[in-house]
Amino acid sequence: MTDSVQVQCPWCHEWQWLWLAVDDLGEMVQDCEVCCRPWVVLVAQNPDGTLRASVQRS
Ligand SMILES: [Zn+2]
């Protein structure tokens, strides 16, 4: 199962979709598809089982 969430790049402020799976829980590093700068993505689970993500500058 995957969840799609929309996140805003902390560098270029473009909104993008991330597809998350339970395997992604925790922290992962990913590059912005628009400006190619690095993100630290923090993935957490909501009480209803869906996933959410917050993005920080790496
Ligand atoms: Zn960006």
N, CA, C, O and the ligand as a Tripos MOL2 file, in Angstrom:
@<TRIPOS>MOLECULE
protein
  233   231    59     0     0
PROTEIN
NO_CHARGES

@<TRIPOS>ATOM
      1 N           0.8450   -1.1910    0.0000 N.3       1 MET1
      2 CA          0.0000    0.0000    0.0000 C.3       1 MET1
      3 C           0.8830    1.2450    0.0000 C.2       1 MET1
      4 O           1.8620    1.3140    0.7430 O.2       1 MET1
      5 N           0.5470    2.1980   -0.8080 N.am      2 THR2
      6 CA          1.2810    3.4590   -0.8070 C.3       2 THR2
      7 C           0.2970    4.6070   -0.6240 C.2       2 THR2
      8 O          -0.8740    4.5140   -0.9930 O.2       2 THR2
      9 N           0.7950    5.6700   -0.0540 N.am      3 ASP3
     10 CA          0.0170    6.8960    0.1010 C.3       3 ASP3
     11 C           0.7300    7.9890   -0.6780 C.2       3 ASP3
     12 O           1.9590    8.0600   -0.6700 O.2       3 ASP3
     13 N          -0.0220    8.8240   -1.3390 N.am      4 SER4
     14 CA          0.5900    9.9730   -1.9940 C.3       4 SER4
     15 C           0.3070   11.2090   -1.1410 C.2       4 SER4
     16 O          -0.8290   11.4530   -0.7330 O.2       4 SER4
     17 N           1.3370   11.9640   -0.8860 N.am      5 VAL5
     18 CA          1.2060   13.1900   -0.1100 C.3       5 VAL5
     19 C           1.8750   14.3200   -0.8800 C.2       5 VAL5
     20 O           2.8270   14.1020   -1.6290 O.2       5 VAL5
     21 N           1.3680   15.5170   -0.6870 N.am      6 GLN6
     22 CA          1.9540   16.6670   -1.3540 C.3       6 GLN6
     23 C           2.8540   17.4010   -0.3570 C.2       6 GLN6
     24 O           2.4550   17.6850    0.7730 O.2       6 GLN6
     25 N           4.0460   17.6920   -0.7920 N.am      7 VAL7
     26 CA          5.0020   18.3990    0.0580 C.3       7 VAL7
     27 C           5.5660   19.5820   -0.7230 C.2       7 VAL7
     28 O           5.6130   19.5880   -1.9530 O.2       7 VAL7
     29 N           5.9890   20.5750    0.0440 N.am      8 GLN8
     30 CA          6.5620   21.7680   -0.5880 C.3       8 GLN8
     31 C           8.0710   21.7540   -0.4000 C.2       8 GLN8
     32 O           8.5620   21.5690    0.7130 O.2       8 GLN8
     33 N           8.7880   21.9430   -1.4660 N.am      9 CYS9
     34 CA         10.2440   21.9770   -1.3900 C.3       9 CYS9
     35 C          10.6850   23.1560   -0.5190 C.2       9 CYS9
     36 O          10.2540   24.2870   -0.7410 O.2       9 CYS9
     37 N          11.5470   22.8920    0.4730 N.am     10 PRO10
     38 CA         12.0090   23.9990    1.3310 C.3      10 PRO10
     39 C          13.0040   24.9210    0.6300 C.2      10 PRO10
     40 O          13.3690   25.9610    1.1770 O.2      10 PRO10
     41 N          13.4370   24.5620   -0.5460 N.am     11 TRP11
     42 CA         14.3930   25.3850   -1.2890 C.3      11 TRP11
     43 C          13.6780   26.2260   -2.3440 C.2      11 TRP11
     44 O          13.7520   27.4550   -2.3240 O.2      11 TRP11
     45 N          12.9920   25.5610   -3.2590 N.am     12 CYS12
     46 CA         12.3900   26.2980   -4.3870 C.3      12 CYS12
     47 C          10.8830   26.5120   -4.2090 C.2      12 CYS12
     48 O          10.2550   27.1970   -5.0150 O.2      12 CYS12
     49 N          10.3050   25.9260   -3.1570 N.am     13 HIS13
     50 CA          8.9050   26.1040   -2.7940 C.3      13 HIS13
     51 C           7.9220   25.5370   -3.8110 C.2      13 HIS13
     52 O           6.7410   25.8840   -3.7990 O.2      13 HIS13
     53 N           8.4050   24.6720   -4.6840 N.am     14 GLU14
     54 CA          7.4970   23.9730   -5.5870 C.3      14 GLU14
     55 C           6.7890   22.8490   -4.8200 C.2      14 GLU14
     56 O           7.4010   22.1590   -4.0040 O.2      14 GLU14
     57 N           5.4960   22.6780   -5.0940 N.am     15 TRP15
     58 CA          4.7530   21.5600   -4.5010 C.3      15 TRP15
     59 C           4.9640   20.3110   -5.3510 C.2      15 TRP15
     60 O           4.8770   20.3540   -6.5790 O.2      15 TRP15
     61 N           5.2360   19.2270   -4.6880 N.am     16 GLN16
     62 CA          5.4350   17.9690   -5.3920 C.3      16 GLN16
     63 C           4.7740   16.8300   -4.6450 C.2      16 GLN16
     64 O           4.5100   16.9200   -3.4460 O.2      16 GLN16
     65 N           4.5130   15.7630   -5.3700 N.am     17 TRP17
     66 CA          3.9070   14.5740   -4.7790 C.3      17 TRP17
     67 C           5.0030   13.5890   -4.3800 C.2      17 TRP17
     68 O           5.9740   13.3720   -5.1040 O.2      17 TRP17
     69 N           4.8090   13.0120   -3.2170 N.am     18 LEU18
     70 CA          5.6540   11.9050   -2.7860 C.3      18 LEU18
     71 C           4.7620   10.6840   -2.6340 C.2      18 LEU18
     72 O           3.6320   10.7820   -2.1560 O.2      18 LEU18
     73 N           5.2770    9.5380   -3.0440 N.am     19 TRP19
     74 CA          4.5630    8.2900   -2.8230 C.3      19 TRP19
     75 C           5.2620    7.5520   -1.6940 C.2      19 TRP19
     76 O           6.4370    7.2010   -1.8010 O.2      19 TRP19
     77 N           4.5440    7.3260   -0.6300 N.am     20 LEU20
     78 CA          5.1240    6.7600    0.5740 C.3      20 LEU20
     79 C           4.5630    5.3670    0.8360 C.2      20 LEU20
     80 O           3.3930    5.0840    0.5820 O.2      20 LEU20
     81 N           5.4240    4.5230    1.3450 N.am     21 ALA21
     82 CA          5.0040    3.2020    1.8140 C.3      21 ALA21
     83 C           5.3890    3.0870    3.2790 C.2      21 ALA21
     84 O           6.2080    3.8600    3.7740 O.2      21 ALA21
     85 N           4.7970    2.1220    3.9710 N.am     22 VAL22
     86 CA          5.1030    1.9420    5.3920 C.3      22 VAL22
     87 C           6.6040    1.7220    5.5860 C.2      22 VAL22
     88 O           7.1700    2.1020    6.6110 O.2      22 VAL22
     89 N           7.2350    1.1120    4.5980 N.am     23 ASP23
     90 CA          8.6850    0.8970    4.6660 C.3      23 ASP23
     91 C           9.4690    2.2080    4.7620 C.2      23 ASP23
     92 O          10.6260    2.2080    5.1840 O.2      23 ASP23
     93 N           8.8550    3.3100    4.3780 N.am     24 ASP24
     94 CA          9.5550    4.5930    4.3830 C.3      24 ASP24
     95 C           9.4860    5.3000    5.7360 C.2      24 ASP24
     96 O          10.0880    6.3620    5.8960 O.2      24 ASP24
     97 N           8.7740    4.7430    6.7100 N.am     25 LEU25
     98 CA          8.6580    5.3950    8.0210 C.3      25 LEU25
     99 C          10.0340    5.7420    8.5720 C.2      25 LEU25
    100 O          10.9850    4.9660    8.4780 O.2      25 LEU25
    101 N          10.1050    6.9480    9.1550 N.am     26 GLY26
    102 CA         11.3860    7.4130    9.6690 C.3      26 GLY26
    103 C          11.9020    8.5280    8.7910 C.2      26 GLY26
    104 O          11.1530    9.4050    8.3580 O.2      26 GLY26
    105 N          13.1680    8.4790    8.5430 N.am     27 GLU27
    106 CA         13.8160    9.5700    7.8300 C.3      27 GLU27
    107 C          14.4160    9.0390    6.5350 C.2      27 GLU27
    108 O          15.0120    7.9620    6.5130 O.2      27 GLU27
    109 N          14.2590    9.7900    5.4740 N.am     28 MET28
    110 CA         14.9400    9.4170    4.2360 C.3      28 MET28
    111 C          15.4210   10.6840    3.5390 C.2      28 MET28
    112 O          14.9300   11.7830    3.7950 O.2      28 MET28
    113 N          16.3640   10.5050    2.6770 N.am     29 VAL29
    114 CA         16.9450   11.6190    1.9450 C.3      29 VAL29
    115 C          16.5450   11.4820    0.4880 C.2      29 VAL29
    116 O          16.6240   10.4050   -0.1030 O.2      29 VAL29
    117 N          16.1170   12.5940   -0.0690 N.am     30 GLN30
    118 CA         15.6700   12.5840   -1.4600 C.3      30 GLN30
    119 C          16.0050   13.9400   -2.0650 C.2      30 GLN30
    120 O          16.0540   14.9500   -1.3630 O.2      30 GLN30
    121 N          16.2310   13.9520   -3.3590 N.am     31 ASP31
    122 CA         16.5010   15.2180   -4.0350 C.3      31 ASP31
    123 C          15.2130   15.7820   -4.6190 C.2      31 ASP31
    124 O          14.3560   15.0410   -5.1000 O.2      31 ASP31
    125 N          15.0930   17.0890   -4.5700 N.am     32 CYS32
    126 CA         13.9670   17.7620   -5.2150 C.3      32 CYS32
    127 C          14.0260   17.5070   -6.7190 C.2      32 CYS32
    128 O          15.0840   17.6050   -7.3410 O.2      32 CYS32
    129 N          12.8640   17.1760   -7.2910 N.am     33 GLU33
    130 CA         12.8450   16.9200   -8.7390 C.3      33 GLU33
    131 C          12.9340   18.2090   -9.5400 C.2      33 GLU33
    132 O          13.2450   18.1810  -10.7310 O.2      33 GLU33
    133 N          12.6690   19.3170   -8.9070 N.am     34 VAL34
    134 CA         12.6780   20.5980   -9.6280 C.3      34 VAL34
    135 C          14.0560   21.2510   -9.5450 C.2      34 VAL34
    136 O          14.6490   21.5920  -10.5690 O.2      34 VAL34
    137 N          14.5660   21.4250   -8.3170 N.am     35 CYS35
    138 CA         15.8230   22.1630   -8.1530 C.3      35 CYS35
    139 C          17.0000   21.2430   -7.7960 C.2      35 CYS35
    140 O          18.1410   21.6970   -7.7040 O.2      35 CYS35
    141 N          16.7190   19.9520   -7.5970 N.am     36 CYS36
    142 CA         17.7580   18.9300   -7.3560 C.3      36 CYS36
    143 C          18.5110   19.1350   -6.0450 C.2      36 CYS36
    144 O          19.5610   18.5260   -5.8370 O.2      36 CYS36
    145 N          17.9930   19.9780   -5.1660 N.am     37 ARG37
    146 CA         18.6580   20.1290   -3.8770 C.3      37 ARG37
    147 C          18.1230   19.0700   -2.9030 C.2      37 ARG37
    148 O          17.0150   18.5610   -3.0760 O.2      37 ARG37
    149 N          18.9150   18.7470   -1.8890 N.am     38 PRO38
    150 CA         18.5510   17.5970   -1.0550 C.3      38 PRO38
    151 C          17.5240   17.9230    0.0250 C.2      38 PRO38
    152 O          17.5470   18.9820    0.6520 O.2      38 PRO38
    153 N          16.6320   16.9720    0.2070 N.am     39 TRP39
    154 CA         15.6500   17.0450    1.2740 C.3      39 TRP39
    155 C          15.9510   15.9660    2.3030 C.2      39 TRP39
    156 O          16.4720   14.8990    1.9780 O.2      39 TRP39
    157 N          15.6100   16.2700    3.5510 N.am     40 VAL40
    158 CA         15.4220   15.2270    4.5520 C.3      40 VAL40
    159 C          13.9190   15.1000    4.7390 C.2      40 VAL40
    160 O          13.2530   16.0490    5.1520 O.2      40 VAL40
    161 N          13.3980   13.9400    4.4370 N.am     41 VAL41
    162 CA         11.9610   13.6980    4.5220 C.3      41 VAL41
    163 C          11.6850   12.8690    5.7700 C.2      41 VAL41
    164 O          12.2300   11.7790    5.9410 O.2      41 VAL41
    165 N          10.8350   13.4030    6.6320 N.am     42 LEU42
    166 CA         10.4390   12.6850    7.8400 C.3      42 LEU42
    167 C           9.0460   12.1090    7.6070 C.2      42 LEU42
    168 O           8.0800   12.8410    7.3890 O.2      42 LEU42
    169 N           8.9670   10.8080    7.6570 N.am     43 VAL43
    170 CA          7.7080   10.1150    7.3690 C.3      43 VAL43
    171 C           7.1480    9.5660    8.6710 C.2      43 VAL43
    172 O           7.8410    8.8740    9.4160 O.2      43 VAL43
    173 N           5.8860    9.8830    8.9370 N.am     44 ALA44
    174 CA          5.2210    9.4160   10.1530 C.3      44 ALA44
    175 C           3.8510    8.8710    9.7780 C.2      44 ALA44
    176 O           3.3350    9.1170    8.6870 O.2      44 ALA44
    177 N           3.2860    8.1300   10.7050 N.am     45 GLN45
    178 CA          1.9980    7.4980   10.4490 C.3      45 GLN45
    179 C           0.9130    8.1900   11.2570 C.2      45 GLN45
    180 O           1.0970    8.4640   12.4430 O.2      45 GLN45
    181 N          -0.2090    8.4730   10.6250 N.am     46 ASN46
    182 CA         -1.3530    9.0590   11.3060 C.3      46 ASN46
    183 C          -2.1210    7.9730   12.0500 C.2      46 ASN46
    184 O          -1.9750    6.7860   11.7570 O.2      46 ASN46
    185 N          -2.9490    8.3910   13.0240 N.am     47 PRO47
    186 CA         -3.7360    7.3830   13.7660 C.3      47 PRO47
    187 C          -4.6090    6.5160   12.8670 C.2      47 PRO47
    188 O          -4.9030    5.3730   13.2150 O.2      47 PRO47
    189 N          -5.0240    7.0300   11.7340 N.am     48 ASP48
    190 CA         -5.8590    6.2270   10.8340 C.3      48 ASP48
    191 C          -5.0420    5.3480    9.8940 C.2      48 ASP48
    192 O          -5.5980    4.7000    9.0070 O.2      48 ASP48
    193 N          -3.7310    5.3250   10.0850 N.am     49 GLY49
    194 CA         -2.8900    4.4330    9.2910 C.3      49 GLY49
    195 C          -2.3040    5.0630    8.0510 C.2      49 GLY49
    196 O          -1.4110    4.4880    7.4290 O.2      49 GLY49
    197 N          -2.7860    6.2300    7.6790 N.am     50 THR50
    198 CA         -2.2030    6.8880    6.5190 C.3      50 THR50
    199 C          -0.8530    7.4990    6.9020 C.2      50 THR50
    200 O          -0.5390    7.6640    8.0800 O.2      50 THR50
    201 N          -0.0970    7.8170    5.9180 N.am     51 LEU51
    202 CA          1.2430    8.3480    6.1540 C.3      51 LEU51
    203 C           1.2760    9.8430    5.8620 C.2      51 LEU51
    204 O           0.5380   10.3540    5.0190 O.2      51 LEU51
    205 N           2.1540   10.5220    6.5850 N.am     52 ARG52
    206 CA          2.3570   11.9450    6.3120 C.3      52 ARG52
    207 C           3.8560   12.2020    6.2620 C.2      52 ARG52
    208 O           4.6510   11.4190    6.7820 O.2      52 ARG52
    209 N           4.2220   13.2850    5.6420 N.am     53 ALA53
    210 CA          5.6410   13.5840    5.4850 C.3      53 ALA53
    211 C           5.8840   15.0600    5.7080 C.2      53 ALA53
    212 O           5.0640   15.8980    5.3360 O.2      53 ALA53
    213 N           7.0050   15.3710    6.3110 N.am     54 SER54
    214 CA          7.4640   16.7530    6.3790 C.3      54 SER54
    215 C           8.8710   16.7950    5.8030 C.2      54 SER54
    216 O           9.6490   15.8500    5.9310 O.2      54 SER54
    217 N           9.1670   17.9030    5.1750 N.am     55 VAL55
    218 CA         10.4120   18.0240    4.4180 C.3      55 VAL55
    219 C          11.2390   19.1470    5.0210 C.2      55 VAL55
    220 O          10.7290   20.2330    5.2970 O.2      55 VAL55
    221 N          12.5190   18.8720    5.2200 N.am     56 GLN56
    222 CA         13.4480   19.8800    5.7210 C.3      56 GLN56
    223 C          14.6350   19.9870    4.7730 C.2      56 GLN56
    224 O          14.9250   19.0790    3.9940 O.2      56 GLN56
    225 N          15.3020   21.1170    4.8660 N.am     57 ARG57
    226 CA         16.5480   21.2600    4.1140 C.3      57 ARG57
    227 C          17.6030   20.3340    4.6930 C.2      57 ARG57
    228 O          17.7510   20.2230    5.9100 O.2      57 ARG57
    229 N          18.3200   19.6840    3.8200 N.am     58 SER58
    230 CA         19.3820   18.7820    4.2700 C.3      58 SER58
    231 C          20.6590   19.5640    4.4850 C.2      58 SER58
    232 O          21.6780   18.9890    4.8660 O.2      58 SER58
    233 ZN         13.1550   22.3040   -5.0410 Zn       59 ZN59
@<TRIPOS>BOND
     1     1     2 1
     2     2     3 1
     3     3     4 2
     4     3     5 am
     5     5     6 1
     6     6     7 1
     7     7     8 2
     8     7     9 am
     9     9    10 1
    10    10    11 1
    11    11    12 2
    12    11    13 am
    13    13    14 1
    14    14    15 1
    15    15    16 2
    16    15    17 am
    17    17    18 1
    18    18    19 1
    19    19    20 2
    20    19    21 am
    21    21    22 1
    22    22    23 1
    23    23    24 2
    24    23    25 am
    25    25    26 1
    26    26    27 1
    27    27    28 2
    28    27    29 am
    29    29    30 1
    30    30    31 1
    31    31    32 2
    32    31    33 am
    33    33    34 1
    34    34    35 1
    35    35    36 2
    36    35    37 am
    37    37    38 1
    38    38    39 1
    39    39    40 2
    40    39    41 am
    41    41    42 1
    42    42    43 1
    43    43    44 2
    44    43    45 am
    45    45    46 1
    46    46    47 1
    47    47    48 2
    48    47    49 am
    49    49    50 1
    50    50    51 1
    51    51    52 2
    52    51    53 am
    53    53    54 1
    54    54    55 1
    55    55    56 2
    56    55    57 am
    57    57    58 1
    58    58    59 1
    59    59    60 2
    60    59    61 am
    61    61    62 1
    62    62    63 1
    63    63    64 2
    64    63    65 am
    65    65    66 1
    66    66    67 1
    67    67    68 2
    68    67    69 am
    69    69    70 1
    70    70    71 1
    71    71    72 2
    72    71    73 am
    73    73    74 1
    74    74    75 1
    75    75    76 2
    76    75    77 am
    77    77    78 1
    78    78    79 1
    79    79    80 2
    80    79    81 am
    81    81    82 1
    82    82    83 1
    83    83    84 2
    84    83    85 am
    85    85    86 1
    86    86    87 1
    87    87    88 2
    88    87    89 am
    89    89    90 1
    90    90    91 1
    91    91    92 2
    92    91    93 am
    93    93    94 1
    94    94    95 1
    95    95    96 2
    96    95    97 am
    97    97    98 1
    98    98    99 1
    99    99   100 2
   100    99   101 am
   101   101   102 1
   102   102   103 1
   103   103   104 2
   104   103   105 am
   105   105   106 1
   106   106   107 1
   107   107   108 2
   108   107   109 am
   109   109   110 1
   110   110   111 1
   111   111   112 2
   112   111   113 am
   113   113   114 1
   114   114   115 1
   115   115   116 2
   116   115   117 am
   117   117   118 1
   118   118   119 1
   119   119   120 2
   120   119   121 am
   121   121   122 1
   122   122   123 1
   123   123   124 2
   124   123   125 am
   125   125   126 1
   126   126   127 1
   127   127   128 2
   128   127   129 am
   129   129   130 1
   130   130   131 1
   131   131   132 2
   132   131   133 am
   133   133   134 1
   134   134   135 1
   135   135   136 2
   136   135   137 am
   137   137   138 1
   138   138   139 1
   139   139   140 2
   140   139   141 am
   141   141   142 1
   142   142   143 1
   143   143   144 2
   144   143   145 am
   145   145   146 1
   146   146   147 1
   147   147   148 2
   148   147   149 am
   149   149   150 1
   150   150   151 1
   151   151   152 2
   152   151   153 am
   153   153   154 1
   154   154   155 1
   155   155   156 2
   156   155   157 am
   157   157   158 1
   158   158   159 1
   159   159   160 2
   160   159   161 am
   161   161   162 1
   162   162   163 1
   163   163   164 2
   164   163   165 am
   165   165   166 1
   166   166   167 1
   167   167   168 2
   168   167   169 am
   169   169   170 1
   170   170   171 1
   171   171   172 2
   172   171   173 am
   173   173   174 1
   174   174   175 1
   175   175   176 2
   176   175   177 am
   177   177   178 1
   178   178   179 1
   179   179   180 2
   180   179   181 am
   181   181   182 1
   182   182   183 1
   183   183   184 2
   184   183   185 am
   185   185   186 1
   186   186   187 1
   187   187   188 2
   188   187   189 am
   189   189   190 1
   190   190   191 1
   191   191   192 2
   192   191   193 am
   193   193   194 1
   194   194   195 1
   195   195   196 2
   196   195   197 am
   197   197   198 1
   198   198   199 1
   199   199   200 2
   200   199   201 am
   201   201   202 1
   202   202   203 1
   203   203   204 2
   204   203   205 am
   205   205   206 1
   206   206   207 1
   207   207   208 2
   208   207   209 am
   209   209   210 1
   210   210   211 1
   211   211   212 2
   212   211   213 am
   213   213   214 1
   214   214   215 1
   215   215   216 2
   216   215   217 am
   217   217   218 1
   218   218   219 1
   219   219   220 2
   220   219   221 am
   221   221   222 1
   222   222   223 1
   223   223   224 2
   224   223   225 am
   225   225   226 1
   226   226   227 1
   227   227   228 2
   228   227   229 am
   229   229   230 1
   230   230   231 1
   231   231   232 2
@<TRIPOS>SUBSTRUCTURE
     1 MET1         2 RESIDUE 1 A MET
     2 THR2         6 RESIDUE 1 A THR
     3 ASP3        10 RESIDUE 1 A ASP
     4 SER4        14 RESIDUE 1 A SER
     5 VAL5        18 RESIDUE 1 A VAL
     6 GLN6        22 RESIDUE 1 A GLN
     7 VAL7        26 RESIDUE 1 A VAL
     8 GLN8        30 RESIDUE 1 A GLN
     9 CYS9        34 RESIDUE 1 A CYS
    10 PRO10       38 RESIDUE 1 A PRO
    11 TRP11       42 RESIDUE 1 A TRP
    12 CYS12       46 RESIDUE 1 A CYS
    13 HIS13       50 RESIDUE 1 A HIS
    14 GLU14       54 RESIDUE 1 A GLU
    15 TRP15       58 RESIDUE 1 A TRP
    16 GLN16       62 RESIDUE 1 A GLN
    17 TRP17       66 RESIDUE 1 A TRP
    18 LEU18       70 RESIDUE 1 A LEU
    19 TRP19       74 RESIDUE 1 A TRP
    20 LEU20       78 RESIDUE 1 A LEU
    21 ALA21       82 RESIDUE 1 A ALA
    22 VAL22       86 RESIDUE 1 A VAL
    23 ASP23       90 RESIDUE 1 A ASP
    24 ASP24       94 RESIDUE 1 A ASP
    25 LEU25       98 RESIDUE 1 A LEU
    26 GLY26      102 RESIDUE 1 A GLY
    27 GLU27      106 RESIDUE 1 A GLU
    28 MET28      110 RESIDUE 1 A MET
    29 VAL29      114 RESIDUE 1 A VAL
    30 GLN30      118 RESIDUE 1 A GLN
    31 ASP31      122 RESIDUE 1 A ASP
    32 CYS32      126 RESIDUE 1 A CYS
    33 GLU33      130 RESIDUE 1 A GLU
    34 VAL34      134 RESIDUE 1 A VAL
    35 CYS35      138 RESIDUE 1 A CYS
    36 CYS36      142 RESIDUE 1 A CYS
    37 ARG37      146 RESIDUE 1 A ARG
    38 PRO38      150 RESIDUE 1 A PRO
    39 TRP39      154 RESIDUE 1 A TRP
    40 VAL40      158 RESIDUE 1 A VAL
    41 VAL41      162 RESIDUE 1 A VAL
    42 LEU42      166 RESIDUE 1 A LEU
    43 VAL43      170 RESIDUE 1 A VAL
    44 ALA44      174 RESIDUE 1 A ALA
    45 GLN45      178 RESIDUE 1 A GLN
    46 ASN46      182 RESIDUE 1 A ASN
    47 PRO47      186 RESIDUE 1 A PRO
    48 ASP48      190 RESIDUE 1 A ASP
    49 GLY49      194 RESIDUE 1 A GLY
    50 THR50      198 RESIDUE 1 A THR
    51 LEU51      202 RESIDUE 1 A LEU
    52 ARG52      206 RESIDUE 1 A ARG
    53 ALA53      210 RESIDUE 1 A ALA
    54 SER54      214 RESIDUE 1 A SER
    55 VAL55      218 RESIDUE 1 A VAL
    56 GLN56      222 RESIDUE 1 A GLN
    57 ARG57      226 RESIDUE 1 A ARG
    58 SER58      230 RESIDUE 1 A SER
    59 ZN59       233 GROUP 0 **** ****
